[in-house]
Amino acid sequence: MRFNLDMPAWKWPFYIMRHPFEGFEDLRWKKAYNMKVALVIVALLFIVSVCGELMTGFLFNHSSVKIFNIVPIVIRTIVIFFTWVIGNWALCTLFDGEGTMKNICVNTAYALVPYIIGQVINIILSNCLQKTEGAFITFISYVTILWTAVLLISGMKTVHQYSIPKTILFMLITILAMVVILILLVLLVSLFQQVYIFIYSIYTELLYRFSNLEPTALIFIFIGAIAAIFAIVVAAYTAYEKHQIAKERKKLNS
């Protein structure tokens, strides 16, 4: 081979960045997937996104620090990243994709390195350039995003052993799957919120009705009531299962 592939794990993302197509093939051949490096890259993506909000020069910064909120940054970095990984793995597993969740996670993270480097360069330039020189920042943004897109396509093609058209098709379908997953997550969070409000309202009602009791005693009573309801449900389900088994045995004997 032209290159020495016996390199430390942290050098692989930079090797792949310089060799978009054969880099992922070499990574697959060497089985050099490293989750620690991938998670560090995801953490760097989050940190750089936060720095972009807080440290971008005021001429190019369109966000207000006074209303800075970290939740949207977590959603558009960490949540989106892992939603992509889960959605792509779940979808491609059904259509003969060979990639495991670990491999998809590592390839996706390695593909993000040009974008992260571009964001760092843009943050630095935004504090040095004039408004009329913003074309340089725009150019770097477009180049690094395109570079990342090429790496992502190459990484998904290699990990699943798809053709390029099939890879692009399933990447687009993965985006739709991500939307579905995020909608389900929002509904799940809303459901848990409603359950929490319901339980808390029962607790406050008990606290009002039995104001002479200590709050700790009410908590134990409430937990005991929940445990009793759970035990009744489990007992009923067990009895139902035994009934079904007895019915099946009776059919077999007859």
Sequence and secondary structure as in RCSB ss.txt:
>XXXX:A:sequence
MRFNLDMPAWKWPFYIMRHPFEGFEDLRWKKAYNMKVALVIVALLFIVSVCGELMTGFLFNHSSVKIFNIVPIVI
RTIVIFFTWVIGNWALCTLFDGEGTMKNICVNTAYALVPYIIGQVINIILSNCLQKTEGAFITFISYVTILWTAV
LLISGMKTVHQYSIPKTILFMLITILAMVVILILLVLLVSLFQQVYIFIYSIYTELLYRFSNLEPTALIFIFIGA
IAAIFAIVVAAYTAYEKHQIAKERKKLNS
>XXXX:A:secstr
  S     GGGHHHHHHHSTTHHHHHHHHHT   HHHHHHHHHHHHHHHHHHHHHS TTT  S GGG  HHHHHI
IIIIHHHHHHHHHHHHHHTTT    HHHHHHHHHHHTHHHHHHHHHHHHHHTTS GGGTHHHHHHHHHHHHHHHH
HHHHHHHHHHT  HHHHHHHHHHHHHHHHHHHHHHHHHHHHHHHHHHHHHHHHHHHHHHTTTS HHHHHHHHHHH
HHHHHHHHHHHHHHHHHHHHHHHHHHHH 
